Amino acid sequence: PRVVRAERSAGLQQPGTAAMISVAQLEDLAEDKAKTFTKFLLTQPPAANGEDLLTIWEEVYDEEMQKVKIQTINGPCDDETNRVFPYEKLQAVMKDGGNWKWPRMWQRFDEIERRGSAYREGEKLHFNMPNKNPNIAEQRVLIVGGGPIGLRTAIEMAMAGHRVVIFEKRRELKDASGELTQLGFTNRINRPHMWPFVRNDLAKLNGKDFMSREASYPVFTEPDTSSIGIDELQCLLLKNALLLGVDFRLGVGYDNATIRTDPKNMMPTWEVECSYDDRSAAKYGKGKGKNVEVFDCLIGCDGPRSTVRDTQSKHFGNIEKRKFMDCVGIVANVRKVNRKRLKELGFEFGQEPGDMNRTKMVFKDFFKQITDKADADIENLIYYKASHHNYTILVPKRADLIKHGLSGKVYNFAAGRDKAADDARSEEKNKLKKYCRSVLQAAGIPIDEQAENGGFVDAPNDCMAFDFAECWNTKKSIVFNLPPPGYDVEVDGPWMGRNLIPLVALAGDALLEPFWPMGLGLKRGWQAVMDTCYAVDNLYNREKYATRMGKDPATFSWEDHYEAHQAQVSQNFEFCNRLKISDELAKGEYDPKGVVLMQLLKKVKDAERPVFEVEVDPWTRYEPLMKELGDSWKTMSKDDAWVHSRVQKSLNMAAFYAEVGKGGKNGEITYEGKPLLSINGKVLPVFKGTGSVLGAASKPAPAPAPGAKLAAVPQGGGYVNPLEMQQLAKERQQAMAAMVQARAQASAPAPAPAPEVTSSWRPSVGSVAPPKSGGVGGLPCGIAAAAAAAAGVMKATHVAAPMPVSTVVPGGLSPAAEAELFHVRNMIQTLQSSLAAFQKAEQDILSRAAGR
């Protein structure tokens, strides 16, 4: 628990009526949260797992932090109508936490592209780029499964403003002796191949900072055989998901879902039957066991034996079971061998060999060596170095296993990982480890049989065999059938269309179980993530398809829209299945002869080349669709005024970083987050007369104009509620503006007719610029003229010096009245200063003109 230190509030008076947090309390809270948050960032495998991460997150983002209020460009945040991400609240309290890396971390979160309601017009974090999809209708999305695909889908959904919940039932359980009795959701340590665009995506998600140097090396440094541990990937994505507001519910299992239709508007939703274990039921205030919850969209990311797919099979059609060959896959994770022991085992200089991904057809001599030394017939061999172990895949023929005394019996992946309890299985496991050890030694891969568990990591991840040839495939990825928005049974009559289905989708291995040795899991999975988000984002975006088909959105029917959307979703799935991704996406970089780099380098010769990042829009990912855009870009690029959106963003980002960069070798920046308003209902103190919210992020005040008189601090000091003051300021500003404008119009002399102003007009000697309609003395009738009228000093050629502003605060005023008085006086002072500045500028112009 956090220790509340003694307050250090010298010079500040405690409020009589408003609940506030002192400067000292804020400093102590920020320090304590920064320590816990640092622990959260450092938590990762193999020392910790996903459940440890969730436990620490509960300390970081507790009830106090959840109730933090920060200022957005649309006003104070609100969890219902003006949501912000948890990282924004944390940053407002902790700032940089005393760590030079944190400002860049916050900035990376800002740079994750927002869509729909998550996009706020005018925020700097958009780099002056438009909302790519302003027509997203917010959905309640349930994602079943907390694996990499489920987590990445949740992150992308959150960036569109959807409300996202993940159900993950796999909670790690141990017996009294500490032995695993049930595997948790981050217990897998197998290492899928890392594709360039996935690597770029993880870098965008703070991968290099959220992972240790040892864990990130094989991900971001090994270009040819890059790989990542499933547990490492899950923990990285889980950190991002939590900081971006995803509701991750561990210990909750999906059981079934039925369709419920609203009798008035016929809108269908999912009634989800789910089971809460003891801990999750207590945490979320649910009954233990069966519960029912309602969602708009259901997405199954629950693996090759998907429960979502099984319970909704009537929507996806028959599940296809594919057989490639009679092929057994063996996954073996071996312990690291230290340098001294490597030399003893015959490895020159005590170094491990480089990563391998070899097939018998190409590396014939290599596999002949394995046959000669180990008498083993191997088709494929993969070897990836990791930070704490080495990962290998062997693909032998089933007959070869039988020849070496193994039964040849294999299990699905989940069963293959279960720890053997009976003697027969244990004996089989020992034979399998002996077989693997001899093959690895023949292949020149270090394994120390004198080490614990014969050189393999601990069970259940040590060694397992399962059927690589058996893969499952669905015929559809996404299904939906919705009524037109605004449908009303009382007005439109009973629904006469097809059965209504809220959106249901599959992604990852639940959709297409990959052939492991080909390393296609993440490649297809990431496309399925983006395709699913595209389908949900555009459920009600009628304008998109109407525009693409050259039709008027006002007359484009909802039936036409849904038909076009279903056709595009089906086409996306076909492209995903056949891996028809673009060359640029596959390489993770823009084509040097493509429109983006050619146009960028034409504008800025030494411009930094942008990385190619995967996006939701399928026209940026799939080759056939990109070709459509490429053909249109060739036409548009002939117009010198046209700029590709990615080029414009690069130019805008370069300008932004030129402004906020501090220089230095580490790329430090000045980060400006959203101002802090209150914590758990307690507002921050404000000094009267300055308007400064203590502890809130702010820029240094600009230097006053020469001769300008500064507002004096009212006598007595004290506090003002900033939330109350903000509302009063808004109301009074509107009232005063109307009053001042009326007085200005009443007191101002009738203006002389203004000459017509053209683009070629220039003042001649002795002349002055023509006043705008309604203006006086060369000043427009807006702020300057209104200010002069309010002060009662408007004259044709002269304005009197600003009158002193009273600083006396009468007794007996309520906090609200004091805030109002403070605001009015500030307005008077500001208007007087503005008037003086405008008058001086006018006199300077006249003097220069007379001097000619």
QUIPE-V168151 format. One record per pair of residues at least 6 apart in sequence whose C-alpha atoms are under 7 Angstrom apart, sorted by the first residue. I is the first residue (numbers start at 1). J is the second residue. If there is no record, write none. Layout:
BEGIN
I&J + I&J
END
This chain:
BEGIN
2&32 + 5&28 + 7&24 + 7&25 + 8&24 + 9&22 + 9&23 + 9&24 + 12&718 + 13&718 + 15&719 + 18&721 + 19&682 + 19&683 + 20&682 + 20&683 + 20&684 + 20&685 + 21&682 + 21&683 + 21&684 + 22&684 + 22&685 + 23&694 + 23&695 + 30&93 + 30&94 + 33&60 + 33&94 + 34&94 + 34&97 + 36&60 + 37&60 + 40&53 + 40&56 + 40&57 + 41&210 + 43&53 + 44&232 + 44&235 + 45&231 + 45&232 + 49&186 + 50&186 + 50&235 + 64&679 + 64&680 + 65&679 + 67&679 + 67&680 + 68&89 + 68&678 + 68&679 + 68&680 + 69&76 + 69&77 + 69&676 + 69&677 + 69&678 + 69&679 + 70&76 + 70&77 + 70&89 + 70&674 + 70&675 + 70&676 + 70&677 + 71&77 + 71&674 + 71&675 + 71&676 + 71&677 + 72&674 + 73&123 + 77&83 + 77&84 + 85&243 + 85&244 + 85&245 + 86&243 + 86&244 + 86&245 + 87&243 + 87&244 + 88&674 + 91&673 + 92&673 + 92&674 + 92&675 + 92&676 + 93&676 + 96&102 + 96&103 + 100&668 + 103&669 + 103&670 + 103&671 + 104&669 + 105&206 + 107&671 + 108&204 + 108&206 + 110&125 + 111&125 + 113&159 + 114&159 + 114&160 + 115&131 + 115&132 + 115&133 + 115&134 + 115&159 + 115&160 + 116&133 + 116&134 + 116&135 + 116&136 + 116&160 + 116&161 + 117&160 + 117&161 + 118&159 + 118&160 + 118&161 + 119&131 + 127&649 + 127&652 + 127&653 + 129&649 + 135&541 + 136&537 + 136&538 + 136&540 + 136&541 + 137&540 + 138&161 + 138&162 + 139&162 + 139&163 + 139&296 + 140&162 + 140&163 + 140&164 + 140&295 + 140&296 + 140&297 + 141&162 + 141&163 + 141&164 + 141&165 + 141&295 + 141&296 + 141&297 + 141&298 + 142&164 + 142&165 + 142&166 + 142&295 + 142&297 + 142&298 + 142&299 + 143&150 + 143&165 + 143&166 + 143&167 + 143&298 + 143&299 + 143&300 + 143&301 + 144&166 + 144&167 + 144&168 + 144&254 + 144&299 + 144&300 + 144&301 + 144&302 + 145&166 + 145&167 + 145&168 + 145&300 + 145&301 + 145&302 + 146&166 + 146&168 + 147&234 + 148&233 + 148&234 + 149&301 + 149&508 + 149&525 + 149&529 + 150&301 + 151&237 + 151&238 + 151&241 + 152&237 + 152&529 + 153&529 + 154&164 + 154&241 + 154&246 + 155&241 + 155&244 + 156&533 + 157&164 + 157&533 + 158&164 + 158&244 + 158&246 + 164&246 + 164&247 + 165&246 + 165&247 + 165&248 + 166&247 + 166&248 + 166&249 + 167&248 + 167&249 + 167&250 + 167&252 + 167&253 + 167&254 + 168&249 + 168&250 + 168&251 + 168&252 + 168&253 + 169&250 + 169&251 + 169&252 + 169&253 + 170&183 + 170&184 + 170&185 + 170&251 + 171&183 + 171&184 + 171&185 + 171&250 + 171&251 + 172&182 + 172&183 + 172&184 + 173&180 + 173&181 + 173&182 + 173&183 + 174&180 + 174&181 + 174&182 + 175&181 + 186&231 + 186&234 + 187&231 + 188&230 + 188&231 + 189&229 + 189&230 + 189&231 + 190&229 + 190&230 + 190&391 + 191&227 + 191&228 + 191&229 + 191&230 + 191&391 + 192&227 + 192&228 + 192&229 + 192&519 + 193&226 + 193&227 + 193&228 + 193&519 + 194&219 + 194&226 + 194&227 + 194&228 + 195&523 + 196&586 + 196&587 + 196&588 + 197&585 + 197&586 + 197&587 + 197&588 + 197&612 + 197&613 + 197&614 + 199&219 + 199&220 + 200&588 + 200&613 + 201&613 + 201&614 + 205&240 + 207&236 + 208&216 + 210&236 + 211&236 + 214&387 + 215&386 + 215&387 + 218&226 + 218&227 + 218&228 + 218&386 + 219&226 + 219&227 + 219&228 + 225&355 + 227&384 + 250&280 + 251&276 + 251&277 + 251&280 + 252&274 + 252&275 + 252&276 + 252&277 + 252&280 + 253&274 + 253&275 + 253&276 + 254&273 + 254&274 + 254&275 + 255&273 + 255&274 + 256&272 + 256&273 + 256&311 + 257&270 + 257&271 + 257&272 + 257&273 + 258&270 + 258&271 + 258&272 + 259&268 + 259&269 + 259&270 + 259&271 + 260&268 + 260&269 + 260&270 + 260&271 + 261&267 + 261&268 + 261&269 + 262&268 + 264&488 + 264&489 + 265&486 + 265&487 + 265&488 + 265&489 + 266&483 + 267&482 + 267&483 + 268&500 + 268&501 + 268&502 + 269&294 + 269&295 + 269&296 + 269&502 + 270&294 + 270&295 + 270&296 + 270&502 + 271&292 + 271&293 + 271&294 + 271&295 + 272&292 + 272&293 + 272&294 + 273&290 + 273&291 + 273&292 + 273&293 + 274&290 + 274&291 + 274&292 + 275&289 + 275&290 + 275&291 + 276&288 + 276&289 + 276&290 + 277&288 + 277&289 + 278&288 + 281&287 + 281&288 + 296&502 + 297&502 + 297&503 + 297&504 + 298&503 + 298&504 + 298&505 + 299&504 + 299&505 + 299&506 + 300&308 + 300&309 + 300&505 + 300&506 + 300&507 + 300&510 + 301&506 + 301&507 + 301&508 + 301&510 + 302&510 + 303&508 + 303&509 + 303&510 + 304&472 + 304&509 + 304&510 + 304&513 + 305&510 + 306&510 + 315&479 + 316&474 + 316&475 + 316&476 + 317&475 + 319&472 + 319&473 + 319&474 + 319&475 + 320&472 + 320&473 + 320&474 + 321&470 + 321&471 + 321&472 + 321&473 + 322&470 + 322&471 + 322&472 + 323&469 + 323&470 + 323&471 + 324&469 + 325&469 + 326&397 + 326&398 + 326&469 + 327&395 + 327&396 + 327&397 + 327&398 + 327&467 + 327&468 + 327&469 + 328&395 + 328&396 + 328&397 + 328&398 + 328&465 + 328&466 + 328&467 + 328&468 + 329&393 + 329&394 + 329&395 + 329&465 + 329&466 + 329&467 + 329&468 + 330&393 + 330&394 + 330&395 + 330&464 + 330&465 + 330&466 + 331&392 + 331&393 + 331&394 + 331&463 + 331&464 + 331&465 + 332&391 + 332&392 + 332&393 + 332&462 + 332&463 + 332&464 + 333&389 + 333&390 + 333&391 + 333&392 + 333&456 + 333&457 + 333&461 + 333&462 + 333&463 + 334&389 + 334&390 + 334&391 + 334&447 + 334&455 + 334&456 + 334&457 + 334&462 + 335&389 + 335&390 + 335&455 + 335&456 + 335&457 + 336&388 + 336&389 + 336&390 + 337&448 + 339&350 + 339&351 + 340&350 + 342&350 + 342&351 + 343&349 + 343&350 + 355&383 + 355&384 + 355&385 + 356&382 + 356&383 + 356&384 + 357&381 + 357&382 + 357&383 + 358&380 + 358&381 + 358&382 + 359&379 + 359&380 + 359&381 + 360&367 + 360&379 + 360&380 + 367&378 + 369&442 + 370&376 + 370&439 + 370&442 + 370&443 + 371&377 + 373&442 + 374&438 + 374&439 + 374&442 + 376&400 + 376&439 + 377&396 + 377&397 + 377&400 + 378&394 + 378&395 + 378&396 + 378&397 + 379&395 + 379&396 + 380&394 + 380&395 + 381&393 + 381&394 + 381&395 + 382&392 + 382&393 + 382&394 + 383&391 + 383&392 + 383&393 + 384&390 + 384&391 + 384&392 + 385&391 + 398&408 + 401&408 + 402&408 + 406&428 + 406&431 + 410&465 + 410&466 + 410&467 + 411&465 + 411&466 + 411&467 + 412&466 + 412&467 + 413&466 + 416&464 + 416&465 + 416&466 + 417&460 + 417&461 + 417&464 + 418&460 + 419&459 + 419&460 + 420&426 + 433&463 + 441&447 + 447&455 + 448&454 + 448&455 + 449&455 + 456&462 + 468&515 + 468&516 + 471&513 + 471&514 + 471&515 + 472&512 + 472&513 + 473&511 + 473&512 + 473&513 + 474&511 + 474&512 + 477&505 + 477&506 + 477&511 + 477&573 + 478&504 + 478&505 + 478&506 + 479&503 + 479&504 + 479&505 + 480&501 + 480&502 + 480&503 + 480&504 + 481&500 + 481&501 + 481&502 + 482&500 + 482&501 + 482&502 + 484&558 + 505&532 + 507&525 + 507&528 + 507&529 + 508&525 + 508&528 + 514&520 + 514&521 + 524&576 + 527&576 + 528&576 + 530&615 + 530&616 + 531&572 + 531&616 + 533&616 + 534&616 + 534&617 + 535&569 + 542&553 + 542&561 + 543&553 + 545&561 + 545&564 + 546&552 + 546&553 + 546&556 + 575&622 + 580&622 + 580&623 + 581&621 + 581&622 + 581&623 + 582&621 + 582&622 + 582&623 + 584&590 + 584&591 + 585&612 + 585&621 + 588&611 + 588&612 + 588&613 + 589&611 + 589&612 + 590&597 + 590&612 + 592&598 + 596&644 + 596&646 + 596&647 + 600&647 + 601&607 + 614&621 + 619&625 + 619&626 + 620&626 + 636&642 + 660&669 + 660&670 + 661&667 + 661&668 + 661&669 + 661&670 + 662&668 + 662&669 + 662&670 + 672&697 + 673&697 + 675&696 + 675&697 + 676&696 + 677&683 + 677&684 + 678&684 + 683&721 + 683&722 + 684&693 + 684&694 + 685&693 + 685&694 + 685&719 + 685&720 + 686&692 + 686&693 + 686&694 + 686&719 + 686&720 + 686&722 + 687&717 + 687&718 + 687&719 + 688&713 + 688&714 + 688&717 + 688&718 + 688&719 + 688&720 + 689&711 + 689&712 + 689&713 + 689&714 + 708&833 + 711&829 + 712&807 + 713&807 + 714&807 + 714&808 + 714&809 + 715&807 + 715&808 + 715&809 + 720&815 + 720&819 + 725&819 + 728&820 + 729&823 + 740&786 + 740&789 + 740&790 + 741&786 + 743&789 + 743&790 + 744&785 + 744&786 + 744&789 + 744&790 + 751&774 + 751&775 + 751&776 + 754&770 + 754&771 + 755&770 + 763&769 + 765&849 + 765&852 + 766&849 + 766&850 + 769&778 + 770&778 + 771&778 + 771&779 + 771&780 + 772&780 + 774&781 + 775&781 + 776&785 + 777&796 + 777&797 + 779&785 + 784&834 + 784&835 + 784&838 + 787&831 + 787&832 + 787&835 + 788&794 + 788&835 + 793&799 + 793&800 + 799&839 + 802&832 + 805&825 + 805&829
END
